[in-house]
Amino acid sequence: MVLHALLKLLILAVAVFLVARIVPGVRLRGFKAALVVSAVYSALNFVLFRVLIVFTFPFVVLKWVTLGLFGVVLNAILLMITDRLVDDFELDGFGSALLAAIGISVVNLLLSVFV
């Protein structure tokens, strides 16, 4: 179980690292920083995502209106909080955070297929 969690954290770090190389407005100081970002982002996701779901419940319930993309907005908000907490990670704004959230989700999904 611990090995599986560490593997998922490593996959998320690779996703963060790749997205930082591709998405303009996302800066990262190497793979070690990607590991820190993935750990902080995972912790925030574990703690705050459920709280954000409660506060934004009407938007989450109306998935057909937002086409299920409101979860991506919540992930972008969590990335912006991660940006504030990790010195070696920078986002230029909400647009960069949104693109990064989409990219991280896609890369994470693609890499998780192999695990």
N, C-alpha and C positions, 0 to 999 in steps of 0.2 A: 504494500500500500504506500509506504514512504517512497519507494523507488518509483512508483507510478506518478506520485505527486511531483517528485524532482524532475522526472522526464517531461511532464506537462509544463513545468516551470522553464525548463530548458527550451522546449518548443516555443513557448511564448517569448523567450529572450531572443531566439532566432527570428521570430516574426517581427519583434520590435526593431531588431538590428536591420533587417531587410527593408522594412518600411522607412526607417530613418535614412536609408541610402536612396530611396526612390521618391518619397513625398517631399516636395519643397516646403520649407518652413518647419521641418522637424530635424533637430540636431541632437546628436548623441556622441559622446566621447569614447567610443569603443565598445567592445563586447562585454567588458566587465560592467560598464554602465547599463548595458541592456539587461544584464542579469539583475542588477539592483532595481531597474525600472520594472521588470517583470515581477519581482518579489513585492514591491510596493503596490503596483497596480493590482496584483492578485489579492493582496491583503485588503485594499480598498474595495475591490469588487466583492469580496466575501462579507465585509462589514457594511459598506454603504449602499450597495446595489439594491438590497431589499428595502432599505429606508427610502431610497429615491423612488422605487416602485410604488411605495405607499403614498408618497407625496404627489406623484404624477399618475396616480391610478386611473383617472378618466382618460388620459391619453393612451395608457397601456390597454385598457379595456376596448377602446375604439381602434383596434389594430387594423381594421379594414379601412379606416380613414387615413392612418399613417402608414399603411402597408407594412406594418411590423418594423418600420425603421426607427421608431422612437427608442428602441433598445440601443441602437447605434448612437443616438444622441446622448443617452445616459452614459454609454461607454466613453464618448468624447468628453463629457464632463468629468468622468473619473480620470481620464488622461490629463486633463487640465489641472486637476488636483495633484496628480503625480508630478506634473511639471513643477508645481510649487514646492514639492517636498524633496525632489531629487535635483541636485545642483548640476549634474552632468547631462541633463535632459532638458531640451528647450522646445517649446512650441510657439509659433508666431501669433497664434490666435485660434479662435474657435473653428475657422475653416480648415486650418492645418490639423487641428485635433479631430475634426470630423473625418477628414480624408485618412488620417492615421488610424482611427478606430475602424473604418471600413477595411483598410489594408491589413491591419493586424488580424481582424476577424477572418478575412479570406485566407491569408497565409497560414494562420493558426489552424483553420479548417483543413487546408490542403496538407499540411505537415502531420496533422493528427490522424489522417487516413492511414499513414504508414505505421502507426503505433497500435 
